[in-house]
Amino acid sequence: QVQLVESGGDSVQAGGSLRLSCAASRYSYTRNSMAMAWFRQAPGREREGVAAIDSDGSTRYADSVKGRFTISKDNAKNTLHLQMNSLKPRDTAMYYCAAIEGYTRFGGSSFPAASHFAVWGQGTQVTVSS
């Protein structure tokens, strides 16, 4: 099974930037690009989708991060990235990388449900102070 390992989490001040990465092992992007996503969960809050990208490169973003976050895949390096700019205290959370093995295209315009993602990483902590 695919294994996902996140990195890049840190503590920053509001207005700062971070770049999260998710390395996938035991899978070759070049053979069949997976659909992947970033989710986050803060203490006392529900898990929420942040950004997602399907096998064809179509992206989805939560309204709260549009214009500030950018998701991208480096298929040659089997790595998913999340560039986060203009960070706010509200962005403080544990960020998780998730994947759907096999070719997947997102339908419609809504954010894919977490239940669709079978593979999850352990998470990386992002803390934004005011």
NORRA-V641481 format. One record per residue. SS is DSSP state (a for helix, b for strand, c for the rest). PSI is psi as a letter, one per 20 degrees, with the letter a starting at -180 (* if undefined). Layout:
# NORRA-V641481
ss:SS psi:PSI
ss:SS psi:PSI
This chain:
# NORRA-V641481
ss:c psi:q
ss:c psi:q
ss:b psi:p
ss:b psi:p
ss:b psi:o
ss:b psi:q
ss:b psi:r
ss:c psi:i
ss:c psi:q
ss:c psi:r
ss:b psi:p
ss:b psi:r
ss:b psi:q
ss:c psi:p
ss:c psi:i
ss:c psi:a
ss:c psi:q
ss:b psi:q
ss:b psi:o
ss:b psi:q
ss:b psi:q
ss:b psi:o
ss:b psi:p
ss:b psi:p
ss:b psi:r
ss:c psi:k
ss:c psi:q
ss:c psi:o
ss:c psi:h
ss:c psi:h
ss:c psi:h
ss:c psi:n
ss:c psi:p
ss:c psi:q
ss:b psi:p
ss:b psi:r
ss:b psi:r
ss:b psi:p
ss:b psi:r
ss:b psi:q
ss:b psi:p
ss:c psi:q
ss:c psi:p
ss:c psi:j
ss:c psi:q
ss:c psi:q
ss:c psi:p
ss:b psi:q
ss:b psi:p
ss:b psi:g
ss:b psi:q
ss:b psi:q
ss:b psi:p
ss:c psi:a
ss:c psi:h
ss:c psi:j
ss:c psi:j
ss:c psi:p
ss:b psi:q
ss:b psi:q
ss:b psi:q
ss:c psi:q
ss:a psi:h
ss:a psi:i
ss:a psi:i
ss:c psi:p
ss:c psi:i
ss:c psi:h
ss:b psi:q
ss:b psi:p
ss:b psi:q
ss:b psi:q
ss:b psi:p
ss:b psi:n
ss:a psi:h
ss:a psi:h
ss:a psi:j
ss:c psi:l
ss:b psi:p
ss:b psi:q
ss:b psi:q
ss:b psi:o
ss:b psi:p
ss:b psi:o
ss:c psi:r
ss:c psi:l
ss:c psi:q
ss:c psi:q
ss:a psi:h
ss:a psi:i
ss:a psi:i
ss:c psi:p
ss:b psi:r
ss:b psi:p
ss:b psi:p
ss:b psi:p
ss:b psi:q
ss:b psi:q
ss:b psi:q
ss:b psi:o
ss:c psi:q
ss:c psi:r
ss:c psi:p
ss:c psi:p
ss:c psi:p
ss:c psi:p
ss:c psi:q
ss:c psi:b
ss:c psi:i
ss:c psi:r
ss:c psi:p
ss:c psi:p
ss:c psi:q
ss:a psi:h
ss:a psi:i
ss:a psi:i
ss:c psi:o
ss:c psi:h
ss:b psi:p
ss:b psi:q
ss:c psi:a
ss:c psi:i
ss:c psi:q
ss:b psi:p
ss:b psi:p
ss:b psi:p
ss:b psi:p
ss:b psi:p
ss:b psi:q
ss:c psi:*
